[in-house]
Structures are given as structure tokens and as C-alpha cells.
């Protein structure tokens, strides 16, 4: 399944760099862009999640007692009438 995107308003210096890099590697500019996208996707996949970073520095093994993990829950709002006790 092929899809097409069009990128407009690329700065001339960026476009020149893409051309030079593609020529240097012996590939098309399109292939270079595909490779750059794949590379960034892989970096994003391997990037540490905030919860993983937190666990690395905190927790029982690091001398910090953390409360049990809970799922997201909403507290029920309570409304009080003025003057009522």
C-alpha cells in the first residue's frame, strides 16, 4: 500500500542538503526521507518512557517507598448547600 505526501515550503538549504546527502548515498531523495523517518521512529520506540525513568531512580530498590499504583479514577464531587451543616 503506497501513500503519497507532499511537503511544501522546505527551506532551500534543507532541500539542498537532502539532495547532497541522497547523491552521496546513491539513493533518491524520497528514499533518504523514508530512511530518516524510519530512523526517527526507531529512536522514538527505544526512548525511555517517563514511568520507566521514574522507576529507575525511585522505588524500594532505591530507598524510596512509593504508594501502590492505581488506575485513573475520578473522585466524586460533593456539593454542600450554604448554611447547611
MOPAC internal coordinates of N, CA, C and O (Angstrom, degrees):
PM7 1SCF
backbone

  N    0.0000 0     0.00 0     0.00 0    0    0    0
  C    1.4466 1     0.00 0     0.00 0    1    0    0
  C    1.5193 1   108.75 1     0.00 0    2    1    0
  O    1.2310 1   121.15 1   -67.06 1    3    2    1
  N    1.2797 1   115.40 1   112.94 1    3    2    1
  C    1.4611 1   120.49 1  -179.83 1    5    3    2
  C    1.5163 1   109.28 1   -98.86 1    6    5    3
  O    1.2310 1   121.40 1   -37.92 1    7    6    5
  N    1.3011 1   114.92 1   142.08 1    7    6    5
  C    1.4532 1   119.73 1   174.85 1    9    7    6
  C    1.5181 1   108.02 1  -131.58 1   10    9    7
  O    1.2310 1   120.89 1   -21.78 1   11   10    9
  N    1.2927 1   115.90 1   158.22 1   11   10    9
  C    1.4535 1   121.11 1  -175.72 1   13   11   10
  C    1.5212 1   109.21 1  -122.92 1   14   13   11
  O    1.2310 1   121.18 1   -42.74 1   15   14   13
  N    1.3107 1   115.35 1   137.26 1   15   14   13
  C    1.4605 1   120.16 1   170.97 1   17   15   14
  C    1.5213 1   107.34 1  -127.37 1   18   17   15
  O    1.2310 1   120.95 1   -27.77 1   19   18   17
  N    1.2836 1   115.80 1   152.23 1   19   18   17
  C    1.4509 1   121.92 1   176.21 1   21   19   18
  C    1.5175 1   107.37 1  -121.06 1   22   21   19
  O    1.2310 1   120.75 1   -51.45 1   23   22   21
  N    1.3073 1   116.17 1   128.55 1   23   22   21
  C    1.4607 1   120.74 1   178.61 1   25   23   22
  C    1.5181 1   107.25 1  -109.89 1   26   25   23
  O    1.2310 1   120.93 1   -62.71 1   27   26   25
  N    1.2923 1   115.83 1   117.29 1   27   26   25
  C    1.4640 1   121.02 1  -178.59 1   29   27   26
  C    1.5159 1   110.18 1  -101.54 1   30   29   27
  O    1.2310 1   121.55 1   -16.60 1   31   30   29
  N    1.2940 1   114.63 1   163.40 1   31   30   29
  C    1.4698 1   123.44 1   174.08 1   33   31   30
  C    1.5236 1   113.04 1    58.06 1   34   33   31
  O    1.2310 1   120.61 1  -139.82 1   35   34   33
  N    1.3309 1   116.43 1    40.18 1   35   34   33
  C    1.4620 1   119.84 1   173.53 1   37   35   34
  C    1.5228 1   106.88 1   -74.87 1   38   37   35
  O    1.2310 1   120.85 1   -47.18 1   39   38   37
  N    1.2873 1   115.99 1   132.82 1   39   38   37
  C    1.4659 1   119.24 1   179.97 1   41   39   38
  C    1.5208 1   109.21 1   -61.28 1   42   41   39
  O    1.2310 1   120.22 1   -37.68 1   43   42   41
  N    1.3290 1   117.19 1   142.32 1   43   42   41
  C    1.4694 1   120.70 1  -178.43 1   45   43   42
  C    1.5311 1   113.01 1   -55.11 1   46   45   43
  O    1.2310 1   120.21 1   141.50 1   47   46   45
  N    1.3174 1   117.21 1   -38.50 1   47   46   45
  C    1.4636 1   120.17 1   179.13 1   49   47   46
  C    1.5160 1   112.05 1   -65.49 1   50   49   47
  O    1.2310 1   120.27 1   141.66 1   51   50   49
  N    1.3409 1   117.09 1   -38.34 1   51   50   49
  C    1.4577 1   121.11 1   178.16 1   53   51   50
  C    1.5265 1   110.90 1   -67.46 1   54   53   51
  O    1.2310 1   120.88 1   138.94 1   55   54   53
  N    1.3325 1   115.93 1   -41.06 1   55   54   53
  C    1.4662 1   119.78 1   179.50 1   57   55   54
  C    1.5292 1   110.36 1   -65.95 1   58   57   55
  O    1.2310 1   120.58 1   139.84 1   59   58   57
  N    1.3210 1   116.50 1   -40.16 1   59   58   57
  C    1.4637 1   120.29 1   178.07 1   61   59   58
  C    1.5267 1   110.30 1   -63.62 1   62   61   59
  O    1.2310 1   120.43 1   139.86 1   63   62   61
  N    1.3219 1   116.79 1   -40.14 1   63   62   61
  C    1.4616 1   120.43 1   178.13 1   65   63   62
  C    1.5248 1   110.58 1   -62.95 1   66   65   63
  O    1.2310 1   120.25 1   135.23 1   67   66   65
  N    1.3479 1   117.13 1   -44.77 1   67   66   65
  C    1.4626 1   120.92 1   178.19 1   69   67   66
  C    1.5285 1   110.84 1   -57.75 1   70   69   67
  O    1.2310 1   120.70 1   135.25 1   71   70   69
  N    1.3272 1   116.27 1   -44.75 1   71   70   69
  C    1.4642 1   120.29 1   179.56 1   73   71   70
  C    1.5175 1   111.15 1   -61.59 1   74   73   71
  O    1.2310 1   120.72 1   133.12 1   75   74   73
  N    1.3376 1   116.23 1   -46.88 1   75   74   73
  C    1.4737 1   120.12 1  -179.19 1   77   75   74
  C    1.5290 1   111.47 1   -62.34 1   78   77   75
  O    1.2310 1   120.50 1   133.63 1   79   78   77
  N    1.3374 1   116.64 1   -46.37 1   79   78   77
  C    1.4613 1   120.32 1  -178.77 1   81   79   78
  C    1.5279 1   111.28 1   -64.12 1   82   81   79
  O    1.2310 1   120.45 1   137.26 1   83   82   81
  N    1.3299 1   116.74 1   -42.74 1   83   82   81
  C    1.4655 1   120.51 1   178.74 1   85   83   82
  C    1.5288 1   110.21 1   -62.30 1   86   85   83
  O    1.2310 1   120.58 1   135.46 1   87   86   85
  N    1.3098 1   116.50 1   -44.54 1   87   86   85
  C    1.4638 1   120.43 1   178.96 1   89   87   86
  C    1.5201 1   110.58 1   -62.65 1   90   89   87
  O    1.2310 1   120.39 1   136.54 1   91   90   89
  N    1.3396 1   116.85 1   -43.46 1   91   90   89
  C    1.4598 1   121.48 1  -179.43 1   93   91   90
  C    1.5328 1   111.40 1   -61.07 1   94   93   91
  O    1.2310 1   120.81 1   141.53 1   95   94   93
  N    1.3465 1   116.07 1   -38.47 1   95   94   93
  C    1.4611 1   121.05 1  -179.64 1   97   95   94
  C    1.5259 1   113.07 1   -85.07 1   98   97   95
  O    1.2310 1   120.46 1   169.61 1   99   98   97
  N    1.3147 1   116.72 1   -10.39 1   99   98   97
  C    1.4591 1   120.63 1  -179.83 1  101   99   98
  C    1.5127 1   113.24 1    73.95 1  102  101   99
  O    1.2310 1   120.61 1  -147.55 1  103  102  101
  N    1.3374 1   116.44 1    32.45 1  103  102  101
  C    1.4639 1   121.44 1   179.87 1  105  103  102
  C    1.5251 1   109.07 1  -130.59 1  106  105  103
  O    1.2310 1   120.98 1   -11.61 1  107  106  105
  N    1.3164 1   115.74 1   168.39 1  107  106  105
  C    1.4621 1   119.77 1   178.08 1  109  107  106
  C    1.5275 1   109.91 1   -76.24 1  110  109  107
  O    1.2310 1   121.59 1   -18.04 1  111  110  109
  N    1.3216 1   114.57 1   161.96 1  111  110  109
  C    1.4683 1   119.15 1   175.59 1  113  111  110
  C    1.5244 1   110.19 1   -61.97 1  114  113  111
  O    1.2310 1   120.30 1   143.04 1  115  114  113
  N    1.3254 1   117.04 1   -36.96 1  115  114  113
  C    1.4654 1   120.41 1   178.18 1  117  115  114
  C    1.5180 1   111.22 1   -61.01 1  118  117  115
  O    1.2310 1   120.65 1   135.45 1  119  118  117
  N    1.3399 1   116.36 1   -44.55 1  119  118  117
  C    1.4656 1   119.66 1   179.81 1  121  119  118
  C    1.5205 1   110.88 1   -64.82 1  122  121  119
  O    1.2310 1   120.64 1   141.17 1  123  122  121
  N    1.3205 1   116.39 1   -38.83 1  123  122  121
  C    1.4649 1   119.86 1   178.03 1  125  123  122
  C    1.5239 1   110.22 1   -61.07 1  126  125  123
  O    1.2310 1   120.03 1   135.36 1  127  126  125
  N    1.3184 1   117.54 1   -44.64 1  127  126  125
  C    1.4648 1   121.29 1   178.97 1  129  127  126
  C    1.5260 1   110.08 1   -62.99 1  130  129  127
  O    1.2310 1   119.76 1   137.68 1  131  130  129
  N    1.3413 1   118.06 1   -42.32 1  131  130  129
  C    1.4660 1   120.55 1   177.42 1  133  131  130
  C    1.5230 1   110.80 1   -59.13 1  134  133  131
  O    1.2310 1   120.64 1   136.33 1  135  134  133
  N    1.3379 1   116.38 1   -43.67 1  135  134  133
  C    1.4646 1   119.96 1   179.91 1  137  135  134
  C    1.5208 1   112.01 1   -65.10 1  138  137  135
  O    1.2310 1   120.65 1   140.25 1  139  138  137
  N    1.3346 1   116.36 1   -39.75 1  139  138  137
  C    1.4683 1   119.68 1   178.69 1  141  139  138
  C    1.5262 1   110.73 1   -64.02 1  142  141  139
  O    1.2310 1   120.57 1   139.31 1  143  142  141
  N    1.3203 1   116.52 1   -40.69 1  143  142  141
  C    1.4652 1   120.45 1   178.88 1  145  143  142
  C    1.5257 1   110.20 1   -64.30 1  146  145  143
  O    1.2310 1   120.17 1   133.73 1  147  146  145
  N    1.3557 1   117.29 1   -46.27 1  147  146  145
  C    1.4674 1   120.28 1   178.59 1  149  147  146
  C    1.5209 1   110.99 1   -59.14 1  150  149  147
  O    1.2310 1   120.73 1   137.42 1  151  150  149
  N    1.3263 1   116.20 1   -42.58 1  151  150  149
  C    1.4653 1   121.08 1  -179.11 1  153  151  150
  C    1.5291 1   110.59 1   -61.41 1  154  153  151
  O    1.2310 1   120.19 1   134.82 1  155  154  153
  N    1.3163 1   117.23 1   -45.18 1  155  154  153
  C    1.4707 1   120.87 1   179.57 1  157  155  154
  C    1.5185 1   111.71 1   -67.51 1  158  157  155
  O    1.2310 1   120.01 1   142.23 1  159  158  157
  N    1.3357 1   117.58 1   -37.77 1  159  158  157
  C    1.4676 1   119.84 1   176.79 1  161  159  158
  C    1.5160 1   110.74 1   -62.11 1  162  161  159
  O    1.2310 1   120.18 1   138.54 1  163  162  161
  N    1.3211 1   117.27 1   -41.46 1  163  162  161
  C    1.4630 1   120.94 1   179.32 1  165  163  162
  C    1.5259 1   110.57 1   -65.43 1  166  165  163
  O    1.2310 1   120.44 1   137.71 1  167  166  165
  N    1.3318 1   116.76 1   -42.29 1  167  166  165
  C    1.4697 1   119.87 1   177.49 1  169  167  166
  C    1.5190 1   110.72 1   -60.99 1  170  169  167
  O    1.2310 1   120.31 1   138.30 1  171  170  169
  N    1.3321 1   117.01 1   -41.70 1  171  170  169
  C    1.4664 1   120.83 1   179.74 1  173  171  170
  C    1.5310 1   110.71 1   -65.53 1  174  173  171
  O    1.2310 1   120.41 1   142.41 1  175  174  173
  N    1.3254 1   116.82 1   -37.59 1  175  174  173
  C    1.4628 1   120.60 1   179.85 1  177  175  174
  C    1.5229 1   111.17 1   -66.04 1  178  177  175
  O    1.2310 1   120.62 1   143.98 1  179  178  177
  N    1.3208 1   116.41 1   -36.02 1  179  178  177
  C    1.4672 1   120.86 1  -177.45 1  181  179  178
  C    1.5300 1   113.16 1   -85.67 1  182  181  179
  O    1.2310 1   120.44 1   167.28 1  183  182  181
  N    1.3307 1   116.76 1   -12.72 1  183  182  181
  C    1.4651 1   120.76 1  -178.50 1  185  183  182
  C    1.5229 1   110.26 1   -62.46 1  186  185  183
  O    1.2310 1   121.32 1   -40.20 1  187  186  185
  N    1.2894 1   115.08 1   139.80 1  187  186  185
  C    1.4591 1   120.73 1  -178.63 1  189  187  186
  C    1.5224 1   110.62 1   -67.96 1  190  189  187
  O    1.2310 1   121.09 1   -46.21 1  191  190  189
  N    1.3063 1   115.52 1   133.79 1  191  190  189
  C    1.4620 1   120.74 1   177.21 1  193  191  190
  C    1.5328 1   108.91 1   -76.80 1  194  193  191
  O    1.2310 1   119.81 1   -27.94 1  195  194  193
  N    1.3323 1   117.97 1   152.06 1  195  194  193
  C    1.4658 1   119.58 1   179.63 1  197  195  194
  C    1.5244 1   112.90 1   -54.66 1  198  197  195
  O    1.2310 1   120.04 1   140.77 1  199  198  197
  N    1.3372 1   117.52 1   -39.23 1  199  198  197
  C    1.4616 1   119.55 1  -179.74 1  201  199  198
  C    1.5270 1   111.16 1   -65.27 1  202  201  199
  O    1.2310 1   120.17 1   145.56 1  203  202  201
  N    1.3404 1   117.29 1   -34.44 1  203  202  201
  C    1.4598 1   120.70 1   178.41 1  205  203  202
  C    1.5316 1   110.75 1   -69.52 1  206  205  203
  O    1.2310 1   120.87 1   138.74 1  207  206  205
  N    1.3266 1   115.95 1   -41.26 1  207  206  205
  C    1.4683 1   119.77 1   178.48 1  209  207  206
  C    1.5248 1   109.94 1   -63.85 1  210  209  207
  O    1.2310 1   120.30 1   138.10 1  211  210  209
  N    1.3266 1   117.04 1   -41.90 1  211  210  209
  C    1.4548 1   121.46 1   179.81 1  213  211  210
  C    1.5255 1   110.15 1   -61.99 1  214  213  211
  O    1.2310 1   120.92 1   135.12 1  215  214  213
  N    1.3320 1   115.84 1   -44.88 1  215  214  213
  C    1.4686 1   120.20 1  -179.50 1  217  215  214
  C    1.5209 1   111.92 1   -64.03 1  218  217  215
  O    1.2310 1   120.56 1   149.70 1  219  218  217
  N    1.3166 1   116.54 1   -30.30 1  219  218  217
  C    1.4667 1   120.64 1  -178.75 1  221  219  218
  C    1.5304 1   111.29 1   -65.08 1  222  221  219
  O    1.2310 1   120.14 1   144.94 1  223  222  221
  N    1.3294 1   117.34 1   -35.06 1  223  222  221
  C    1.4603 1   121.03 1  -174.15 1  225  223  222
  C    1.5246 1   114.40 1  -104.60 1  226  225  223
  O    1.2310 1   120.47 1   163.47 1  227  226  225
  N    1.3232 1   116.71 1   -16.53 1  227  226  225
  C    1.4489 1   120.55 1  -178.82 1  229  227  226
  C    1.5183 1   109.48 1  -124.80 1  230  229  227
  O    1.2310 1   119.96 1    -8.39 1  231  230  229
  N    1.2920 1   117.69 1   171.61 1  231  230  229
  C    1.4596 1   121.93 1   178.61 1  233  231  230
  C    1.5108 1   111.05 1   114.11 1  234  233  231
  O    1.2310 1   121.11 1    -7.23 1  235  234  233
  N    1.3232 1   115.47 1   172.77 1  235  234  233
  C    1.4640 1   121.37 1  -175.32 1  237  235  234
  C    1.5250 1   112.24 1   -57.45 1  238  237  235
  O    1.2310 1   119.88 1   140.24 1  239  238  237
  N    1.3267 1   117.84 1   -39.76 1  239  238  237
  C    1.4632 1   120.03 1  -178.02 1  241  239  238
  C    1.5322 1   112.62 1   -68.45 1  242  241  239
  O    1.2310 1   120.48 1   166.05 1  243  242  241
  N    1.3357 1   116.68 1   -13.95 1  243  242  241
  C    1.4635 1   120.89 1   178.11 1  245  243  242
  C    1.5228 1   112.23 1  -112.86 1  246  245  243
  O    1.2310 1   120.27 1  -164.64 1  247  246  245
  N    1.3231 1   117.09 1    15.36 1  247  246  245
  C    1.4567 1   121.01 1   176.23 1  249  247  246
  C    1.5078 1   115.31 1    80.77 1  250  249  247
  O    1.2310 1   119.43 1  -165.40 1  251  250  249
  N    1.3107 1   118.69 1    14.60 1  251  250  249
  C    1.4653 1   121.62 1   179.57 1  253  251  250
  C    1.5212 1   107.97 1  -118.26 1  254  253  251
  O    1.2310 1   120.56 1   -57.70 1  255  254  253
  N    1.3172 1   116.53 1   122.30 1  255  254  253
  C    1.4518 1   121.56 1  -179.83 1  257  255  254
  C    1.5244 1   108.96 1   -87.88 1  258  257  255
  O    1.2310 1   120.68 1   -69.03 1  259  258  257
  N    1.3173 1   116.31 1   110.97 1  259  258  257
  C    1.4594 1   120.84 1  -179.10 1  261  259  258
  C    1.5203 1   110.20 1   -98.45 1  262  261  259
  O    1.2310 1   120.09 1   -34.19 1  263  262  261
  N    1.3292 1   117.43 1   145.81 1  263  262  261
  C    1.4655 1   119.35 1   176.46 1  265  263  262
  C    1.5253 1   109.61 1   -67.57 1  266  265  263
  O    1.2310 1   120.87 1   -20.89 1  267  266  265
  N    1.3225 1   115.95 1   159.11 1  267  266  265
  C    1.4632 1   120.89 1   179.02 1  269  267  266
  C    1.5197 1   109.80 1   -60.10 1  270  269  267
  O    1.2310 1   121.33 1   -36.35 1  271  270  269
  N    1.3031 1   115.06 1   143.65 1  271  270  269
  C    1.4610 1   120.46 1  -179.62 1  273  271  270
  C    1.5221 1   109.29 1   -72.82 1  274  273  271
  O    1.2310 1   121.30 1   -45.00 1  275  274  273
  N    1.3169 1   115.11 1   135.00 1  275  274  273
  C    1.4587 1   120.06 1   178.16 1  277  275  274
  C    1.5105 1   108.66 1  -122.63 1  278  277  275
  O    1.2310 1   121.06 1   -24.20 1  279  278  277
  N    1.2871 1   115.57 1   155.80 1  279  278  277
  C    1.4595 1   120.71 1   174.44 1  281  279  278
  C    1.5130 1   107.93 1   -76.50 1  282  281  279
  O    1.2310 1   120.96 1   -15.40 1  283  282  281
  N    1.3072 1   115.77 1   164.60 1  283  282  281
  C    1.4532 1   119.75 1   178.39 1  285  283  282
  C    1.5196 1   109.20 1   -66.95 1  286  285  283
  O    1.2310 1   121.65 1   -53.73 1  287  286  285
  N    1.2950 1   114.45 1   126.27 1  287  286  285
  C    1.4548 1   120.01 1   176.76 1  289  287  286
  C    1.5176 1   108.19 1  -134.89 1  290  289  287
  O    1.2310 1   121.75 1   -25.42 1  291  290  289
  N    1.2855 1   114.25 1   154.58 1  291  290  289
  C    1.4532 1   119.62 1   177.72 1  293  291  290
  C    1.5135 1   108.80 1  -105.47 1  294  293  291
  O    1.2310 1   121.58 1   -43.35 1  295  294  293
  N    1.3247 1   114.58 1   136.65 1  295  294  293
  C    1.4566 1   118.23 1   174.90 1  297  295  294
  C    1.5168 1   108.33 1   -82.15 1  298  297  295
  O    1.2310 1   121.32 1   -43.36 1  299  298  297
  N    1.2880 1   115.07 1   136.64 1  299  298  297
  C    1.4481 1   119.60 1   178.55 1  301  299  298
  C    1.5301 1   108.44 1   -68.41 1  302  301  299
  O    1.2310 1   120.69 1   -48.66 1  303  302  301
  N    1.3078 1   116.29 1   131.34 1  303  302  301
  C    1.4567 1   120.84 1   178.10 1  305  303  302
  C    1.5214 1   110.13 1   -77.34 1  306  305  303
  O    1.2310 1   121.20 1   -41.72 1  307  306  305
  N    1.2866 1   115.32 1   138.28 1  307  306  305
  C    1.4557 1   119.99 1   177.40 1  309  307  306
  C    1.5166 1   108.47 1  -116.18 1  310  309  307
  O    1.2310 1   120.87 1   -49.63 1  311  310  309
  N    1.2959 1   115.94 1   130.37 1  311  310  309
  C    1.4661 1   121.63 1   179.54 1  313  311  310
  C    1.5233 1   108.46 1  -111.37 1  314  313  311
  O    1.2310 1   121.24 1   -43.34 1  315  314  313
  N    1.2950 1   115.23 1   136.66 1  315  314  313
  C    1.4623 1   120.74 1   179.07 1  317  315  314
  C    1.5175 1   108.64 1  -118.01 1  318  317  315
  O    1.2310 1   121.57 1   -39.68 1  319  318  317
  N    1.2891 1   114.61 1   140.32 1  319  318  317
  C    1.4585 1   119.10 1   176.72 1  321  319  318
  C    1.5156 1   108.46 1   -81.38 1  322  321  319
  O    1.2310 1   121.20 1   -36.66 1  323  322  321
  N    1.3131 1   115.32 1   143.34 1  323  322  321
  C    1.4681 1   119.17 1   179.21 1  325  323  322
  C    1.5089 1   109.83 1   -65.60 1  326  325  323
  O    1.2310 1   120.20 1   -41.54 1  327  326  325
  N    1.3014 1   117.22 1   138.46 1  327  326  325
  C    1.4613 1   122.70 1   177.40 1  329  327  326
  C    1.5166 1   112.96 1    85.37 1  330  329  327
  O    1.2310 1   119.56 1   165.56 1  331  330  329
  N    1.3185 1   118.44 1   -14.44 1  331  330  329
  C    1.4736 1   120.64 1   179.42 1  333  331  330
  C    1.5186 1   108.51 1   -87.59 1  334  333  331
  O    1.2310 1   120.96 1   -40.25 1  335  334  333
  N    1.2987 1   115.77 1   139.75 1  335  334  333
  C    1.4775 1   119.38 1   178.85 1  337  335  334
  C    1.4618 1   111.88 1  -130.02 1  338  337  335
  O    1.2310 1   120.10 1   180.00 1  339  338  337

